[in-house]
Amino acid sequence: MAGADGGAGPGAWTGRRWDVALSFAGAQRDYVGQVAQALKARGVRCFYDADEQVRLWGTHLAEELPRIYARESAAVVVFVSADYAGRDWTRLERRAAFSQAVIEAGVYGCPPGSTTASCPGCCPMSCPSTCAATPRGSSLT
């Protein structure tokens, strides 16, 4: 993460392009846009697709999005909703994030309070009945 002075902040050690990638259905775009603005105001390097439209234009999204959500982002925040569960692009993003979590062993991507019933396509072993979306050794505060 870059600090307000442009220097390296707490997230700079990750070696990833993004501190966090936001995964959501289009119906939540207004809310998630506000979240993205708040994160960036705090120096968080945040992947929000609307901010990257020019760069993504003409790319093969079925290849580019998994790269962003699996390898280029230190964490993925999933905004689960009924719309989210049924969309092809969100399924692609979710699967990429979970695949990376399995590879890195111990980093979970399920949303707080979620269950596999509320998040179809989630891996049952990485998403117990309630699960905090924090990596080992970190806290929400």
Backbone hydrogen bonds, N-H to C=O, Kabsch-Sander energy under -0.5 kcal/mol:
donor,donor_aa,acceptor,acceptor_aa,energy
2,A,43,G,-0.9
3,G,7,G,-3.4
6,G,3,G,-2.2
9,G,1,M,-4.0
12,A,9,G,-1.6
14,T,11,G,-1.6
15,G,12,A,-1.1
18,W,72,E,-3.1
19,D,45,R,-2.1
20,V,45,R,-2.0
21,A,75,A,-2.1
22,L,47,F,-2.3
23,S,21,A,-0.5
23,S,77,V,-2.9
24,F,22,L,-0.5
28,Q,25,A,-2.2
29,R,26,G,-1.8
32,V,28,Q,-2.8
33,G,29,R,-2.5
34,Q,30,D,-1.5
35,V,31,Y,-2.0
36,A,32,V,-2.8
37,Q,33,G,-2.2
38,A,34,Q,-2.2
39,L,35,V,-2.6
40,K,36,A,-2.6
41,A,37,Q,-2.1
42,R,38,A,-0.8
42,R,39,L,-0.9
43,G,40,K,-1.8
44,V,39,L,-2.4
46,C,44,V,-0.9
47,F,20,V,-2.9
48,Y,46,C,-0.8
51,D,48,Y,-2.0
52,E,48,Y,-0.6
52,E,49,D,-1.2
53,Q,50,A,-0.8
56,L,52,E,-2.6
57,W,53,Q,-1.5
59,T,56,L,-2.4
61,L,59,T,-1.2
63,E,60,H,-2.1
64,E,60,H,-2.5
65,L,61,L,-2.3
67,R,63,E,-1.2
68,I,64,E,-2.1
69,Y,65,L,-2.9
70,A,66,P,-2.3
71,R,66,P,-0.5
71,R,67,R,-1.8
72,E,67,R,-2.0
73,S,68,I,-0.5
74,A,18,W,-2.2
75,A,19,D,-0.5
77,V,21,A,-2.6
78,V,76,V,-0.6
79,F,23,S,-2.8
79,F,77,V,-0.6
80,V,78,V,-1.1
85,A,81,S,-2.1
86,G,82,A,-0.9
87,R,84,Y,-1.3
91,R,87,R,-1.7
92,L,88,D,-2.1
93,E,89,W,-2.2
94,R,90,T,-2.8
95,R,91,R,-2.6
96,A,92,L,-2.0
97,A,93,E,-2.3
98,F,94,R,-2.6
99,S,95,R,-2.4
100,Q,96,A,-2.0
101,A,97,A,-2.0
102,V,98,F,-2.2
103,I,99,S,-2.0
104,E,100,Q,-2.6
105,A,101,A,-0.8
105,A,102,V,-0.5
107,V,101,A,-0.7
108,Y,106,G,-0.7
113,G,131,C,-0.5
114,S,111,P,-2.0
119,C,115,T,-1.0
122,C,119,C,-2.0
126,S,123,C,-0.9
127,C,123,C,-0.7
127,C,124,P,-0.6
134,T,132,A,-0.9
136,R,106,G,-0.6
138,S,135,P,-1.8
